[in-house]
Amino acid sequence: MPYFQETRLEQSDLVRNALLASRYKAPLGLVNQPSGTDLVEEPEDIGFSEISLNGAPRQCLQWLAPVLRDLSESRTPRWLTLIDPPQNLSHGWLRKAGLDPSQILIVRPKRGMDCLTFCCEILALGNSHTVVSWLATGPREASMLESAACSGNCRSLNVRIDAARAA
């Protein structure tokens, strides 16, 4: 148990450091969370959702681009955060796909970190309006992501790319 608490601190510190060290200007309100009179997500805008894409990974990313574009244009003053996306999804790819990388934070966990736990911690921090992950999920994982998203008053979107079933 002490190891888990130590890891949790490191993961939270990693996110805070990434936010502070970002060379992009943080979206308005990131440091000072919005008050009750500022923009707030509707209750249906929080929780867990999942999409499944079948095909070649490059093709799946092209299908995902409009979804990410829509999410990045959110009027909320928080980040769109991508947790451990495929390697070819970079700030350069975001620019080529017509997205604004200054509103998107790409976070990759350190080697050995549990990606599900890391994702839940990012969700619970509440610094993102949406956290997009690429995890293998079942009912247990979906419940954990749902709970963390509700705790952070944000959305969790999990993307499943299944190249094995591509025709």
Backbone hydrogen bonds in HBPLUS format (Angstrom, degrees):
<---DONOR---> <-ACCEPTOR-->    atom                        ^
c    i                          cat <-CA-CA->   ^        H-A-AA   ^      H-
h    n   atom  resd res      DA  || num        DHA   H-A  angle D-A-AA Bond
n    s   type  num  typ     dist DA aas  dist angle  dist       angle   num
A0005-GLN N   A0001-MET O   3.18 MM   4  6.54 160.8  2.22 157.8 162.0     1
A0006-GLU N   A0002-PRO O   3.00 MM   4  6.21 157.7  2.05 148.5 154.8     2
A0007-THR N   A0003-TYR O   2.86 MM   4  6.12 159.3  1.90 153.5 159.1     3
A0008-ARG N   A0004-PHE O   2.84 MM   4  6.02 157.0  1.89 150.1 156.9     4
A0009-LEU N   A0005-GLN O   3.08 MM   4  6.31 156.9  2.13 146.4 151.3     5
A0010-GLU N   A0006-GLU O   3.11 MM   4  6.42 158.1  2.16 145.6 151.5     6
A0011-GLN N   A0007-THR O   2.87 MM   4  6.14 156.8  1.93 154.8 161.2     7
A0012-SER N   A0008-ARG O   2.99 MM   4  6.20 166.4  2.01 153.9 157.0     8
A0013-ASP N   A0009-LEU O   2.87 MM   4  6.01 161.2  1.90 150.2 156.2     9
A0014-LEU N   A0010-GLU O   2.83 MM   4  5.97 148.2  1.93 142.1 151.3    10
A0015-VAL N   A0011-GLN O   3.10 MM   4  6.43 156.0  2.16 148.8 153.4    11
A0016-ARG N   A0012-SER O   2.99 MM   4  6.29 170.1  2.00 154.9 157.5    12
A0017-ASN N   A0013-ASP O   2.80 MM   4  5.92 162.9  1.83 151.8 157.1    13
A0018-ALA N   A0014-LEU O   2.86 MM   4  6.02 151.7  1.94 143.7 152.1    14
A0019-LEU N   A0015-VAL O   2.89 MM   4  6.14 157.5  1.94 153.2 159.0    15
A0020-LEU N   A0016-ARG O   2.90 MM   4  6.14 159.6  1.95 149.7 155.5    16
A0021-ALA N   A0017-ASN O   2.75 MM   4  5.77 153.4  1.82 148.1 155.6    17
A0022-SER N   A0018-ALA O   3.04 MM   4  5.77 115.4  2.47 134.7 146.0    18
A0030-LEU N   A0027-PRO O   3.11 MM   3  5.84 146.0  2.24 150.8 149.1    19
A0038-ASP N   A0035-SER O   3.09 MM   3  5.43 155.9  2.15 112.6 119.8    20
A0045-ASP N   A0042-GLU O   2.79 MM   3  5.27 157.7  1.84 119.0 126.7    21
A0046-ILE N   A0043-PRO O   3.37 MM   3  5.80 159.2  2.42 115.0 114.9    22
A0047-GLY N   A0154-CYS O   3.06 MM 107  6.59 152.7  2.14 148.5 143.4    23
A0156-SER N   A0047-GLY O   2.72 MM 109  5.95 152.6  1.79 165.8 166.2    24
A0049-SER N   A0156-SER O   2.81 MM 107  6.17 146.2  1.92 158.7 170.1    25
A0158-ASN N   A0049-SER O   2.88 MM 109  6.32 162.6  1.91 148.0 152.1    26
A0051-ILE N   A0158-ASN O   2.91 MM 107  6.40 156.5  1.96 165.3 173.1    27
A0160-ARG N   A0051-ILE O   2.85 MM 109  6.20 158.5  1.89 157.2 163.9    28
A0053-LEU N   A0160-ARG O   2.68 MM 107  6.04 167.3  1.70 171.6 176.1    29
A0162-ASP N   A0053-LEU O   2.83 MM 109  6.20 163.6  1.86 163.6 169.0    30
A0059-GLN N   A0056-ALA O   2.98 MM   3  5.26 115.2  2.41 107.6 123.3    31
A0060-CYS N   A0056-ALA O   2.90 MM   4  6.18 158.9  1.94 160.1 167.2    32
A0061-LEU N   A0057-PRO O   3.01 MM   4  6.26 152.1  2.09 147.8 154.4    33
A0062-GLN N   A0058-ARG O   3.21 MM   4  6.54 145.1  2.34 139.2 148.2    34
A0062-GLN N   A0059-GLN O   3.07 MM   3  5.10 120.4  2.44  94.1 109.1    35
A0063-TRP N   A0059-GLN O   3.09 MM   4  6.50 146.2  2.21 145.8 155.0    36
A0064-LEU N   A0060-CYS O   2.93 MM   4  6.19 138.6  2.11 141.1 153.4    37
A0065-ALA N   A0061-LEU O   2.99 MM   4  6.15 134.2  2.20 143.6 154.0    38
A0067-VAL N   A0064-LEU O   3.00 MM   3  5.33 121.2  2.36 108.8 123.9    39
A0068-LEU N   A0064-LEU O   3.01 MM   4  6.33 163.7  2.04 161.3 166.4    40
A0069-ARG N   A0065-ALA O   2.84 MM   4  6.03 155.6  1.90 153.2 160.9    41
A0070-ASP N   A0066-PRO O   2.96 MM   4  6.10 161.6  2.00 143.5 147.7    42
A0071-LEU N   A0067-VAL O   2.97 MM   4  6.25 162.0  2.01 150.6 155.8    43
A0072-SER N   A0068-LEU O   2.79 MM   4  5.94 151.9  1.87 148.8 156.8    44
A0073-GLU N   A0069-ARG O   3.18 MM   4  6.35 128.7  2.45 141.2 152.7    45
A0073-GLU N   A0070-ASP O   3.30 MM   3  5.38 142.8  2.45  97.8 107.9    46
A0074-SER N   A0071-LEU O   3.23 MM   3  5.50 152.4  2.31 114.7 114.8    47
A0079-TRP N   A0127-ASN O   3.20 MM  48  6.43 160.1  2.24 147.3 141.5    48
A0129-HIS N   A0079-TRP O   2.75 MM  50  5.85 148.9  1.85 149.3 158.1    49
A0080-LEU N   A0103-GLN O   3.21 MM  23  6.41 155.5  2.27 155.1 162.4    50
A0105-LEU N   A0080-LEU O   2.87 MM  25  6.22 159.4  1.91 151.9 158.8    51
A0081-THR N   A0130-THR O   2.94 MM  49  6.29 169.2  1.95 166.0 166.8    52
A0132-VAL N   A0081-THR O   2.73 MM  51  6.13 164.5  1.76 165.9 170.9    53
A0082-LEU N   A0105-LEU O   2.78 MM  23  6.16 161.6  1.82 158.3 164.3    54
A0107-VAL N   A0082-LEU O   2.89 MM  25  6.12 172.3  1.89 165.2 166.9    55
A0083-ILE N   A0132-VAL O   2.76 MM  49  6.02 171.1  1.77 172.2 175.3    56
A0084-ASP N   A0107-VAL O   2.79 MM  23  6.01 170.9  1.80 158.3 161.4    57
A0089-LEU N   A0086-PRO O   2.89 MM   3  5.53 164.5  1.91 125.3 130.0    58
A0094-LEU N   A0090-SER O   2.92 MM   4  6.24 157.2  1.98 150.4 157.1    59
A0095-ARG N   A0091-HIS O   3.01 MM   4  6.26 157.9  2.06 145.9 150.5    60
A0096-LYS N   A0092-GLY O   3.04 MM   4  6.31 164.5  2.06 151.1 154.9    61
A0097-ALA N   A0093-TRP O   2.90 MM   4  6.09 142.0  2.05 146.3 157.0    62
A0099-LEU N   A0094-LEU O   2.85 MM   5  5.14 162.9  1.88 156.0 150.8    63
A0098-GLY N   A0095-ARG O   2.96 MM   3  5.13 158.4  2.01 108.2 113.8    64
A0103-GLN N   A0100-ASP O   3.13 MM   3  5.96 171.0  2.14 125.5 128.4    65
A0104-ILE N   A0101-PRO O   3.19 MM   3  5.00 162.3  2.22 101.1 106.5    66
A0113-MET N   A0110-LYS O   3.07 MM   3  5.70 163.5  2.10 139.5 141.1    67
A0118-PHE N   A0114-ASP O   2.92 MM   4  6.10 163.2  1.95 154.9 160.5    68
A0119-CYS N   A0115-CYS O   2.85 MM   4  5.95 158.6  1.89 144.7 150.4    69
A0120-CYS N   A0116-LEU O   2.95 MM   4  6.19 159.3  1.99 150.4 155.9    70
A0121-GLU N   A0117-THR O   2.98 MM   4  6.24 151.1  2.07 147.9 155.6    71
A0122-ILE N   A0118-PHE O   3.03 MM   4  6.34 155.3  2.09 149.5 156.1    72
A0123-LEU N   A0119-CYS O   2.94 MM   4  6.21 162.1  1.98 152.2 157.2    73
A0124-ALA N   A0120-CYS O   2.92 MM   4  6.09 164.7  1.95 147.9 152.0    74
A0125-LEU N   A0121-GLU O   3.03 MM   4  6.17 138.2  2.21 141.7 151.7    75
A0126-GLY N   A0123-LEU O   3.20 MM   3  5.80 142.2  2.35 112.6 120.8    76
A0155-ARG N   A0129-HIS O   2.96 MM  26  6.19 161.1  2.00 135.7 141.6    77
A0131-VAL N   A0155-ARG O   2.86 MM  24  6.25 154.9  1.93 149.8 156.4    78
A0157-LEU N   A0131-VAL O   2.91 MM  26  6.18 166.3  1.93 149.7 153.7    79
A0133-SER N   A0157-LEU O   2.88 MM  24  6.33 154.3  1.94 150.4 158.1    80
A0159-VAL N   A0133-SER O   2.77 MM  26  6.10 162.0  1.80 157.1 161.6    81
A0142-ALA N   A0138-GLY O   2.94 MM   4  6.05 165.4  1.96 159.7 164.5    82
A0143-SER N   A0139-PRO O   2.96 MM   4  6.06 153.6  2.03 142.9 149.7    83
A0144-MET N   A0140-ARG O   3.03 MM   4  6.33 153.8  2.10 145.8 153.0    84
A0145-LEU N   A0141-GLU O   2.93 MM   4  6.19 163.3  1.96 155.2 159.0    85
A0146-GLU N   A0142-ALA O   2.89 MM   4  6.02 158.2  1.93 147.0 153.6    86
A0147-SER N   A0143-SER O   2.95 MM   4  6.10 165.5  1.97 149.3 152.9    87
A0148-ALA N   A0144-MET O   2.99 MM   4  6.18 162.1  2.02 148.2 153.3    88
A0149-ALA N   A0145-LEU O   2.88 MM   4  6.00 157.1  1.93 148.3 154.8    89
A0150-CYS N   A0146-GLU O   2.97 MM   4  6.21 160.7  2.01 151.4 156.4    90
A0151-SER N   A0147-SER O   2.96 MM   4  6.15 153.0  2.03 144.3 152.3    91
A0152-GLY N   A0148-ALA O   2.99 MM   4  6.24 148.6  2.09 145.8 153.4    92
A0153-ASN N   A0149-ALA O   2.88 MM   4  5.83 103.6  2.48 136.5 154.7    93
A0154-CYS N   A0149-ALA O   2.93 MM   5  5.05 167.9  1.94 142.3 146.4    94
A0153-ASN N   A0150-CYS O   3.22 MM   3  4.85 156.3  2.27  95.2 102.2    95
A0166-ALA N   A0163-ALA O   3.17 MM   3  5.24 161.7  2.21 105.6 110.6    96
